Amino acid sequence: MSVTTTPAAASTAPPPQGTPSRGWFGALLLRLHFYAGILIGPFILVAALSGAFYAITPQIERVVYSDELTAPISDQSAPLAEQIAAAQAVVGDDGALVAVRPAPEPGDTTRVMFTGDDLIESQTRAIFVDPATAEVRGDLPVYGTSGALPLRTWVDQLHRNLNLGEAGRLYSELAASWLGVVVLAGVGLWITRFRRARVKKDMVRPNNAVPGYRRIFSWHASTGIWLLVGALFLSATGITWSQFAGANVSALRSALNVGTPAVVTDLAPGDGASVDPHADHGAAVGASGEVDIDGFAEVLAVAQTMNVNTGLVEIRPPAADDQAWVVQEIQRSYPTEVDSVAVDGRTLDVVDSVDFADFSLVAKLARWGIDTHMGSMFGLPNQILLFVTALGIAAMVIWGYAMWWMRRPTRRPARLVGRPAPSGALSRAPWWGVAAVVLVAIGIGAFLPLMGVSLLGFVLVDAVVAAVRARPASTVD
């Protein structure tokens, strides 16, 4: 009985050690692009489709919730305290008053916001009030600074965590982290193919004259290069919301002292203790420490003498006796208006103020990046661009799966189309190539831990596949 190696197996054996194959880096990029596309593709697809839907939800929201968001335009205006009192009559003892957003424009409603039961984090119960008549027009939960209503909140949570809470955030972190890697690997492959292409314009626009696999590849490659900047931007900004990598981003910004400034609301002990309660300047907090609803208008008037000059503002009463009121601009469209003022409710003196103009460049870029990602910046044109980009990313994933299906391992070799992604590229790399890849992987893994773990899994799977395929086939005589 003898063991012999078949010619087919011998022809596919890896080169001897010490003679690395040329083009190992391109093969590694192809393998990385392939694995990430196949295994992380579903996460990216869901994130892209939900993101596309989220981009257009502000317009849908205006239609679905028109009764709550709008009121008849009138020359009259009820005092802000009267509007708040109308909202309090609806809520009663079921929630504490936490913020008020006066109607920013004629035809808009005022939002009076309370705590409530069955609300998720960053969500409040909003009572929508007609600013002219103080008539209550709606009662809905709203989410975050964007003031998202239930439909947009559901889409936002789907995009963020599949509506599964904290555990679901792992999906979005994988999608955001790997999207950038898939795109960069794809760019490397595109450059290689572009240099070799006889008809280079086929790499920047789809070629529908070719059939089957080549047509899909043409769409995949040409669309991908046009989506390059948008996809990288969405990946980078999406990471800032992630669970683990996002915490690292926050820690880095804090270490570099480039975080987002916030007004100081702490009041020194005894501040205002000797203030004459009958003084002309008034007081936004009553003697019992409870919030005086007349204080909302008084504090807003003080802030408007400082740096609050936009209609989109939120007024927050103090959470404790030794805290100041805060009036903050919440206009996230261009030009960005997020100035804020802290006011001592007992004296109506300005305690602190923060201007967006004084933000560090990093803090400004972070603010603009987040607002652009959410579609707030530049309004409808940005929403359309995000919608198209997200749908393009989704199409890239679908085309990728279509190409894989055409060259799937179970298909008869004679019918295979396209060049499969070769395994074992790293094992054929020179020592310095392996060292560089390892160092980059460690750096990425430290900053993007979830991606680092999944990348290690990819490498191990690829090594196992390469080892299995490298074993010589044997026959028994």
N, C-alpha and C positions, 0 to 999 in steps of 0.2 A: 504494500500500500504506500503510495507516495502523494505528497501534496505539491501541487503546481499552481503557479499564478497565471491567471488568464491574461491574454494580451490586453483586453479592455481595461482590466483593473490596473495593469502596469502602465497603461497610457495616461491614466488619471492620477497616478501617484504624485505626491508633492515633490518638488525638487529637493536634492540632498541638502542637508544643513550646511551652512557656510556659503551657500550661493543663493542669496535672496532673489526672488523674482522681481523683474522690473514692473513698475506700476502697482506696487502693493498698496500705496496710499489711495489710488483711485478705486481699487477693489474694496478697500476698507470703507471708503465713503459710500460706495454702492451698496455694500452689505448693511451699513448703518442706516442708510436711507430706506433700504428694503425692510429691515427688521422693524424699525420704528414706525414706518408706514403701515405695516401689517398689524403689529401688536398694539400700537397706540392710536392707530387710525380711527377706531370707533370713538375714542374719547375726543379726538380733534373734530370728528364729524359732528358729534352732539354739541360741542362747544361752539362750532361755527354756525350751525343751524339755529341754535338758541340765541346766539349773539346777533345773527341777522334779524331774527324776530324782535329782539329787544331794541334794536336800532330804530325800528319804526313804531314802537309802542307809544311814544308820546303823542303821535297823531291819532292812533287808535283810542288812546285814553281820553282825548278831548271829545271824541264822539260818544264813547260808552258812558262816560261820567259827566256829560254836559250839564245835567241838572245840578250836580254838586260843584262843578268848577266855574260855572257862569251864573250871572244874575243880570236882570234888566239894567241897562245903563240909566242912571238918574243924576239929576243935579243935586239931589239931597245926599246927606251922609250922616248916618247915626254915629254918635260918639263911640269910640273904640270900647270904652267900658260897658256901654249898653250891649254891644255885640258880644262881648265876653260873658256878660250876665245871661244873655239868651242861651249861649252854649252851656253854661253851668247849670241852667235850669233843666237841660236835657240829661246831663250826666249825673247830677245830684252828688251823692256820696260814693259813686262807683269809680271815681278816678280823681287823681290830683292834677291840677293845672300845671303844665310844664313849659308851654311855649305858645306864642301867638304870632301868626304871620298875617299882617294886615293885607287887604286886597291891593295888589301891586298896580293894577290898571283898572280903569273904568270897565265894568262888565265882568270883572273877576270877583270871586268870593273871598272872604276872610277865613283863615283856618285857625281855630282855637283847639289846641292839642293837649290831650290828657293821657295819663297812664291808664291801663286797662288790663283786663284778664285776657288770657289766650292770645297774647301778642308775642311775636318773635323779637329777638334782640334788635334794637334800633328802630322798633316800630312803636307808633303811638296811635291813640284814637283821636281822630280829627272830626270836629264839628264844623261844617261849612255854613257860613252865615252871610246873608245878603248885607253888604255894607251900607246900603241906603235905608233899609227898613228893619234891620236886625232880625229878619226872618231866617229860621234855620232851614237850610236847603239839603242837608245830607249829613250822614254819620258813617264814616268809613275809616278803616285802619290805613295809615300812611307810613311809608318806610324811608328812613334816612334823610339826608339833606336834600336829596332830589325830590322828596315828597311823593314817591311812587305810590300809586293806588293799587288795589288788589291784583288787577290783571298784570300790570308791569312788575309788581313784586313777585308774582308767581313765576313769570318768565325770568326775572333776575335770579331768583333762587334756583331755578332749573339750570341756568347758565353757570351759576356759582357752585352749586353742590347737589344737583339733581333732586332738589327738594328733600334731601336726606339728612340735613343738618351738618354738623362738623365732620362726620365720617365721609360725607359726600364730597367735601372739599378736596379730598385726595385725587378725585377724577380731574377736577379743573387744574390742579397743580401739575399733574402729569401732562395734560393737554398743553398748558401754557409753556412748560419747560421744554417738552419735546418738539413743539411746533418750531421753535427757533432752530433746534438742531437739525430737524428734517429739512427745513428751508436752506440752511447753510450747506448741508451735505448736498442738497439738490443743486445749489448754485455751483459748487465745485464740479459736479458731474456735467452741468450745463456748459461751463467754460471749456471743459475737456472736449465735449462733443461739438461745441461751436467751432473750436479750432480745427477739428477734423472734418467738419461738414463741408460737402461740396457746394451745397446751396444753403448759404448761411441764413437767408431770410426765413427758411423753414423753421429756424430755432426761435424766431420772434413773432411768428404768426402761424396759426394752424394751417396745415396742408391737407385739405379735404380730397385732394386728387389721389391720395394713396389709400389702400384698403386696410381693414382690420386693425391689427396691433400697431402698425406704423401710424395710422391716423390718430388713434387714441394717444400714442406717445407724443405725437406732434402737438395735440391739444394740451397734454399734461406739461410738456416742456415749455412751450411758448406762453401759456397762461401763467405758469409758475414764475417766470422771470418778471412778468409785469406785476405780480402780486408781492414781489420780494420785499419792498419797503413796508407795505401795509402789514404783511404777515409778521415780519420781525418786530414792528411797532406793537402789534397786538400781543405778541409773545412777551416782550419786555415789560409792557405795562400790566399785562395780566398776572405776571409773577408777583407784582407788588401786593396783590390781594390774596396770594396763596398762604397756606397754613405755615409751612416750614420755611420755604424760601422767602416768603414775605416777611417773616420775623427776622430773618437775616438781613434783609434790605433795611428794615426799620432800625435794627441794631447798628448797622453800618452808618446810616444817616445820623443817628444819635452820637456815635463815636466821633464823627467828623463835624458835629455841631452844625448840621445843615437840615435839621428837622423843620417842620412847619411851625412858625411862631403862633402862640396863643396868648390872649390877654390874661393878665393876672387878676383873679377875682377875690383873693384873700384880703380881708379887711383887718387892719391892726386892731388888737383888743382895745375896746373903749372908744373906737372911732364913732363919732356921732352921738355918744352917750349924753353929752351936754347940750345937744341941739334943742333949741326952743321949738316945741311942737307947733307953735303958732307962727313960726317964721314964714316969710313970704315965699321961700323956695319950695315949700311943700315937702311931702315925704311919700316914697313909693312903697313903704312897708308900714303897716299899722302898728300900734303900740303892742298888740298881742304877738307880733312876729308873723302874723298871717299876711299873705300877699294882698295888697290893696289893688283892686283891678283898675283904679284910676291911675296907678303908677305906670301901667304899660304906655299910655300916651305921654306921660311926663318924662319917662326915661327915653322914649323914642325922640322926643323933642330935644332933649339934651344931646343925644347922639348925633342928631342932624346938624347940630352946631359944630360938630367935630368933623368926622370923615365919612359919615353915612349919608350917601347922596343918591341912592337908588331905591326904587320901590320894592324890590325883592329883599325883604329883611325878615329876620326872626328875632323876637324878643323873648328872652328866657329869664324868669324870675330867679332869685337866689335859692339855692338848695338848702341853705342854713343861714342863721342870723349873722354869721361872720363872713358871708359871701356877698359879692356884688351882683347886680343885674348885668346881663350881657345883651347887647344889640349887635347883631352880625348880619352883614350883607351876604346873600346866598345866590347872587347872580353868577352862574358858571359859564354862560356864553361869553363870547368876546364882545367888548373888553371885560376881562375878569374883574368882578367886584366882590371881594371877600373881606373888606375892611371890617374891623370890629372894635367895640367900645365897651369898657366895663364902667358901670356907674354905681356909686354908693346910693342905695335906695333911701337912706335916712337923711342924707344931705343933698342929694342930686349932684354931687361932685363927681367929676370924671376920675376914676381910679387908675385906669390904664387904657391904652389904645394901640392897635396894631394896623398898619397899612400894608396892603399887598405890595405897594411900591418898594417897601423896605425888606421884603422877603429876599433871601439869598437866591442866587441864580438856580441852584439845585432845587430849592423849595418851589420856585416858580415853575421850573420844568416838570416837577412832580405833579403840581396842581394842573398844569396844562395837559400833561400826558394822561392823567386820570380822566379829566373832563372830556378830552378828545376820544378816549376809549369808550366812554359812556354815551357819546353822541351829543353832549351838552354844548361843547365848543363849536362855534360857527353855525349852529342850528341845522336846518334842513340839508344844506349841501354836505355837511359832515355825515349826517345820518345816511344819506344816499350812498356816499363813498363807503361807509362802514358796511352797509347792507350788501353792496356789490362785492366788496372784498371778502366778507364772510361767506357769501354764496360761492365765490371763486375758490376759496379754501375747501369748502365742502365738495365742490366738483373735483378738485385735485385728489381728494381722498378716494372718491368713487372711481375716477379714472385709474388710480393706482391699483385698486382692487381688480378692476377689469383687466389690466395688464398682467397682474399676478395670475388671474384665472386662466388667461390664455397660455401661460407658461408654467402652470401648476405642476408639481412633481409627479402627480398621478397620470398625467397625460402621456400618450405614446410619444417616444422621442422623435419619431418621424414627423409628428404634427406640432412640435414645439416651435414657437415663434419668439423672437427677441432673445437677448442675451441674459441668462439667469444671473442672479447676484452670486458670485463665487464666495465660498466659505474659506476660512483659514487664512485670511489676508494678513492678519497680525502675526501669525506664525511664520510667514515668509518675509517679514520686515527685518531690516538690519537692526542692530542693537540700539542705535540712537533713535530709530523710528519708534521702537517699542517704548523706550524711555520717555520720549516726547508724548506719546499717546497716554502712557500711564500718568505722567505729571499733569497733563491737561484733564484727564479723567478725575484725578484726585482733587484738583482745584474746583472742577465743576461739581463734584460730589459734595465737597465741603460747603459750597454756597447754595447748591440746589440738592439737598439730601435725598429727596424722593426720586429725583432723576438719577442720582448717583447709584442708588440701590437698584433701580431698574436697568441702568446701563451695565452694572456688574452682572446682572442676570442675563442680558443679551450676550455679553462677552463669553460667559460660561456656556450658554447654549450653542453659540457659534463654535466654540472650541470643541464641544462634544460632537457636533455635527461634522466638523472637519476631521476629527479623530476617527469617527465611524466610517466616513467615506474614504479615508486614507488606508484603512485595513485592506490588505490584498484579498481579493476573492479567491477561494480555494476550491479545488475539485478532488474528489477521493476516487483513486483507481482501485 
